[in-house]
Each structure stands twice: as C-alpha cells, then as structure tokens.
Amino acid sequence: MPTVDNTTAVRLIPVSQFSDEQLAAIYNQTRVDYLVPMPMNAARLGEYVKTYDVSREDSLVATTEDGEMLGVNMLGLRKGRAWITRLGVLPNTRRHGVGQLLMESLIQKAEDLSIHFVMLEVIKNNTPAHQLFLKLGFYEVGELLVLRHSPLTHAVDPIVADARRLERHDAMTLVGWDRGTQPWTNQSESLFNAHEVSGLQLELADGSRGWLVYQRQKFLLTRFAFKTEAGDPATVAYALLSHLHNQYPRLDTQVENIQVNDPHLPAFYRMGYVEAFRRIEMWRGTPPPEIQKQ
Ligand SMILES: CC(C)(COP(=O)(O)OP(=O)(O)OC[C@H]1O[C@@H](n2cnc3c(N)ncnc32)[C@H](O)[C@@H]1OP(=O)(O)O)[C@@H](O)C(=O)NCCC(=O)NCCS
C-alpha cells in the first residue's frame, strides 16, 4: 500500500467500486472551497464519465486504511492520449502528499497502457494545482476561455446568408476526427459521445462560408465546434451566431475552452458573450504524430 508523509498508508480504490451518488458526494467535498463552484450530482457525473471517456477502472478514490475519504482523481483514455480530471483532496487532508500520489498513480496507469501523452486543464490562479502539475512535468501550452451568453432580451436578426441546418450525421462528418490536440472537452470523441448534436452551415453573398456544430441541451447550447472554410473567421462566426441565437433566443449558452488566440473570438464578444473564467491547458509528453495540431 502506498504511503504519504512517509508513514500514513493510503488505499487507492478504482472509481468503479463506487456509485455515481458516492462519487458526486466525494467530488463535491473536495471542491467546497473551489475558485469556481461546479457542484455535480450523480446524473451529471455519469454523463461526464461517458462523454469524456473516463475509465472507471483506471480512475481512483484515495482513502485511509479505515476507509476515511481523502480524495479522487479521474483518467480519460482515448487513442494515444490520456486526460486527468476531477482531481480533488479534502480540504483538511491537503499538503500531505495525497494529491501528488493520486496524480502519479494515474500517470503510471497511462504509462502502463503505453500512453505517454497526458493532457489537463487548470483554472487560472489555482496555484496549488498549477504547482503540482509543474512539479510532475506538465508544461503550459495555451490559455482557454469559458464564455457565457444569457437568453436574449431582444431578437437577433440573422445575417443574410444562404444557411442550412445540419442533422447530426452531416454535422459529425464535417467535424471529422482530426481534432486530437484540441482541449479534451472539445475533441471529436466528446461530440460523438454527446446527445442532441446538430449544426449550421452558411455561405455569405461574398462567398465567405463556414459551419458551426453544437449540442442543444434542455436549457443550454454548448460544445461548439466551428470552422471558417472561406473568408474572415470573425465575420463568418458572427453570421453563424446570429442564426443560432435567432433560432434559440431563450437558451443560455456556454462555450467551453475556446483558445485565446482563436480568430473567431471577436464574433462572440460582438454577440454579447462574456468571459466567465480562464483555464490553462497543460500537457505532459509529446503529442503522438497522429494527433498533431490540425
Ligand atoms: C490541488 C490539490 C489536489 C493538491 O492536493 P494536496 O494533497 O494538497 O497536494 P500535495 O500535498 O500532494 O502537494 C504536492 C505538490 O503540490 C504543490 N502544492 C500543493 N498545495 C500547494 C499550495 N497550497 N501552494 C503551492 N503549491 C502547492 C506543491 O508543489 C507540492 O509539492 P511540495 O509539497 O513538494 O511543495 C488540492 O489543493 C485540492 O484538492 N484543491 C482543490 C481542488 C483542485 O484545485 N483540484 C485541481 C483542479 S485542476
């Protein structure tokens, strides 16, 4: 059994031995003092595990020998890459090495599966986690924004364009599989695993054109993937957003993990999106050639 502080034994138990209710409770206890409150319930946790290909066998809960809860850490697995997520240690147990033990254990599990490339995101200014990841050999690769848009108080006129709705199959064909070094949440697999995915494709009078693929949840539009195939990205993205919000004026929108240097970004601000918070994306190891940046 591994130890922390050189003496205290820690039991590492696969997440698969816990119900989603138990896991949500453990996770929430580790995040009571978190920078951005993001409580989970069992249903959301189950959805999260499926959407992000989290391996329940390879993810771990840490307890004392007596079964007292200490922390949790989860491992997502996809071809040639792994993702670490939901790391948390109970506040009164921190700074005794449990976080590091959980991290090293998941990195080792990925290594055992011959995966030498691990991705994660950390909220900007979360110094304890950022320091832990640097200590373990993760390096920064970029900054990501989480943007929000509230339901509209007035109608948005759609920009004049030749626009058409894309059903799931056509939307996913456009997204394709070539998105391996996107943040994990935005990779093709996340969209393929998600329900209610569809899209919009449009062409403007000057020949500019592009597409937007998104997930429509009951009260939320989210999981955006978009591409400008011709013309100015900010112009094409604004036209796409104008059609989207015209269609769904009453839904909240959350855009996760858009890169700070994404050329479509000005369109979001012009449409009234606001920044909720920022994350830093970190990698460990080199991305394998099959998922190099598109
Ligand atoms: C981040 C977290 C998991 C660290 O767990 P922990 O068990 O306290 O960490 P450890 O005792 O294993 O510390 C390992 C290393 O992390 C870094 N670290 C941990 N806490 C730190 C702090 N308060 N300030 C600076 N560095 C810190 C240090 O590099 C430390 O190594 P050192 O002891 O040689 O200095 C814990 O603070 C936590 O649960 N925070 C809330 C949830 C969270 O932020 N999760 C991560 C989301 S990305």
Ligand as a Chemical Component Dictionary entry (heavy atoms), coordinates in Angstrom:
data_LIG
# 
_chem_comp.id                   LIG 
_chem_comp.type                 NON-POLYMER 
_chem_comp.pdbx_formal_charge   0 
_chem_comp.three_letter_code    LIG 
# 
loop_
_chem_comp_atom.comp_id 
_chem_comp_atom.atom_id 
_chem_comp_atom.alt_atom_id 
_chem_comp_atom.type_symbol 
_chem_comp_atom.charge 
_chem_comp_atom.model_Cartn_x 
_chem_comp_atom.model_Cartn_y 
_chem_comp_atom.model_Cartn_z 
_chem_comp_atom.pdbx_ordinal 
LIG C1  C1  C 0 -4.555 20.707 -5.866  1  
LIG C2  C2  C 0 -4.731 19.691 -4.743  2  
LIG C3  C3  C 0 -5.359 18.433 -5.316  3  
LIG C4  C4  C 0 -3.346 19.343 -4.181  4  
LIG O1  O1  O 0 -3.503 18.251 -3.275  5  
LIG P1  P1  P 0 -2.549 18.070 -1.977  6  
LIG O2  O2  O 0 -2.782 16.711 -1.466  7  
LIG O3  O3  O 0 -2.733 19.200 -1.058  8  
LIG O4  O4  O 0 -1.111 18.199 -2.668  9  
LIG P2  P2  P 0 0.253  17.525 -2.155  10 
LIG O5  O5  O 0 0.337  17.588 -0.661  11 
LIG O6  O6  O 0 0.378  16.177 -2.782  12 
LIG O7  O7  O 0 1.329  18.524 -2.772  13 
LIG C5  C5  C 0 2.135  18.165 -3.880  14 
LIG C6  C6  C 0 2.695  19.416 -4.536  15 
LIG O8  O8  O 0 1.629  20.257 -4.979  16 
LIG C7  C7  C 0 2.012  21.632 -4.846  17 
LIG N1  N1  N 0 1.135  22.274 -3.873  18 
LIG C8  C8  C 0 0.130  21.688 -3.159  19 
LIG N2  N2  N 0 -0.505 22.613 -2.405  20 
LIG C9  C9  C 0 0.097  23.794 -2.639  21 
LIG C10 C10 C 0 -0.110 25.106 -2.169  22 
LIG N3  N3  N 0 -1.092 25.382 -1.276  23 
LIG N4  N4  N 0 0.685  26.106 -2.644  24 
LIG C11 C11 C 0 1.647  25.837 -3.542  25 
LIG N5  N5  N 0 1.918  24.590 -4.018  26 
LIG C12 C12 C 0 1.144  23.583 -3.576  27 
LIG C13 C13 C 0 3.427  21.619 -4.354  28 
LIG O9  O9  O 0 4.263  21.585 -5.491  29 
LIG C14 C14 C 0 3.505  20.292 -3.630  30 
LIG O10 O10 O 0 4.811  19.793 -3.555  31 
LIG P3  P3  P 0 5.725  20.125 -2.254  32 
LIG O11 O11 O 0 4.969  19.546 -1.097  33 
LIG O12 O12 O 0 7.000  19.425 -2.565  34 
LIG O13 O13 O 0 5.802  21.614 -2.180  35 
LIG C15 C15 C 0 -5.604 20.270 -3.590  36 
LIG O14 O14 O 0 -5.107 21.543 -3.236  37 
LIG C16 C16 C 0 -7.085 20.411 -3.930  38 
LIG O15 O15 O 0 -7.868 19.458 -3.835  39 
LIG N6  N6  N 0 -7.514 21.620 -4.336  40 
LIG C17 C17 C 0 -8.945 21.878 -4.679  41 
LIG C18 C18 C 0 -9.360 21.171 -5.937  42 
LIG C19 C19 C 0 -8.445 21.474 -7.089  43 
LIG O16 O16 O 0 -7.921 22.575 -7.242  44 
LIG N7  N7  N 0 -8.257 20.486 -7.970  45 
LIG C20 C20 C 0 -7.436 20.604 -9.164  46 
LIG C21 C21 C 0 -8.257 21.067 -10.297 47 
LIG S1  S1  S 0 -7.307 21.233 -11.762 48 
# 
loop_
_chem_comp_bond.comp_id 
_chem_comp_bond.atom_id_1 
_chem_comp_bond.atom_id_2 
_chem_comp_bond.value_order 
_chem_comp_bond.pdbx_ordinal 
LIG C1  C2  SING 1  
LIG C2  C3  SING 2  
LIG C2  C4  SING 3  
LIG C2  C15 SING 4  
LIG C4  O1  SING 5  
LIG O1  P1  SING 6  
LIG P1  O2  DOUB 7  
LIG P1  O3  SING 8  
LIG P1  O4  SING 9  
LIG O4  P2  SING 10 
LIG P2  O5  DOUB 11 
LIG P2  O6  SING 12 
LIG P2  O7  SING 13 
LIG O7  C5  SING 14 
LIG C5  C6  SING 15 
LIG C6  O8  SING 16 
LIG C6  C14 SING 17 
LIG O8  C7  SING 18 
LIG C7  N1  SING 19 
LIG C7  C13 SING 20 
LIG N1  C8  SING 21 
LIG N1  C12 SING 22 
LIG C8  N2  DOUB 23 
LIG N2  C9  SING 24 
LIG C9  C10 SING 25 
LIG C9  C12 DOUB 26 
LIG C10 N3  SING 27 
LIG C10 N4  DOUB 28 
LIG N4  C11 SING 29 
LIG C11 N5  DOUB 30 
LIG N5  C12 SING 31 
LIG C13 O9  SING 32 
LIG C13 C14 SING 33 
LIG C14 O10 SING 34 
LIG O10 P3  SING 35 
LIG P3  O11 DOUB 36 
LIG P3  O12 SING 37 
LIG P3  O13 SING 38 
LIG C15 O14 SING 39 
LIG C15 C16 SING 40 
LIG C16 O15 DOUB 41 
LIG C16 N6  SING 42 
LIG N6  C17 SING 43 
LIG C17 C18 SING 44 
LIG C18 C19 SING 45 
LIG C19 O16 DOUB 46 
LIG C19 N7  SING 47 
LIG N7  C20 SING 48 
LIG C20 C21 SING 49 
LIG C21 S1  SING 50 
# 
